[in-house]
Amino acid sequence: MRVTESEALKLFAEADLLELGKRADAVRKKKFGDRTTFIIDRNINYTNVCKNECKFCAFWRPKTHRDAYLLTHEEILRKVQETVNAGGTQVMIQGGLHPDLPLGYYEDMLRVIKKNFDITIHSFTATEIQHFATCAGLSILETLKRLQAAGLDSLPGGGAEILVDDVRKKISPHKIMTDDWLNVMRAAHSIGMKSTATMVIGFGETLAQRLEHMQKIRALQDETGGFRAFITWTYQPSKILGGDKVSAQDYMRTLAMTRLFMDNVEHIQGSWVTQGERIGQLTQTFGADDLGSIMLEENVVRAAGTAFDMSTRKMIELIRSAGKIPAQRNTKYEVLRTF
């Protein structure tokens, strides 16, 4: 029986944390047994120039700032080569909303990567896609078709934050709103381009608003079936927006609820990037069947002051120490090897 929104909100607010974790773990175990997967990839931030100026982001810079940068295609190719050399199977290319780059810049980037490497390009957030479309004077669908033809394989779920406009207007008033994000994902799914979905918690949103976010993802998944995974991140307090770091208990409670409520999204990812290795380890008993990426390079969370380095060896140990079987996967969640 599917958990209703009212049932979920009651569980979310009132259930004992360990009991909630047990319930989520039972669902995970039924689906995946004792296996926990991870991927080896690289997050390439091609530019930190951004016109959105989100209050929670410590990464962006104005175009005229001395620290502003834009990678050349040659620099990107070098980073992809290093990823392949390290056994990576995916690159996640993301950046700020640069006001001067034409759609052709991104198409050329994708083509040159695909020409030189057999690697999955899981790249560009919904925010970036809408920006590309607006700058090019094209529809979202046409923009996605052009990027897909150039080599884009799938979309990450970044830019979702909390899919409640009241929250979005406070933290990122210049960023796309809820329906925009959902419409980009709907369009991507309509041309067979799969994606992931994310939620960032800790902006002062209520449990009901987190659940509203989950419901919108669940409803779109009922419609399209295009989401491969759901990932919950925690906001890293910035000097501009302020705030406090989400507690481990709050994060774990939310993670468990995503497993119980998001019954049509196959994979739930636990975050070691924002939570650290020990909490990342615990996520495997609170509903997570995947620990995401070794992440050879990551700049956005690091810019906010959080940096947890991970290697394949450490990832395997982290999974095994939780009593689980480590397995390396690809973007499609197909197991490449078991350790």
RANOR-V801283 format. One record per run of one state. SS is the DSSP state (H for helix, E for strand, - for the rest). FROM is the first residue (numbers start at 0). TO is the last residue. Records with the same first field share a line. If there is no record, write none. Layout:
SS: FROM-TO, FROM-TO
This chain:
-: 0-3, 14-15, 32-33, 39-39, 45-45, 47-47, 49-59, 61-68, 70-71, 85-88, 94-101, 116-118, 122-124, 136-138, 150-152, 155-163, 171-176, 190-193, 201-205, 224-225, 234-236, 238-240, 242-246, 261-265, 269-275, 285-288, 293-298, 303-310, 320-323, 329-333, 338-338
H: 4-13, 16-31, 72-84, 102-115, 125-135, 139-149, 164-170, 177-189, 206-223, 247-260, 276-284, 299-302, 311-319
E: 34-38, 40-44, 46-46, 48-48, 60-60, 69-69, 89-93, 119-121, 153-154, 194-200, 226-233, 237-237, 241-241, 266-268, 289-292, 324-328, 334-337
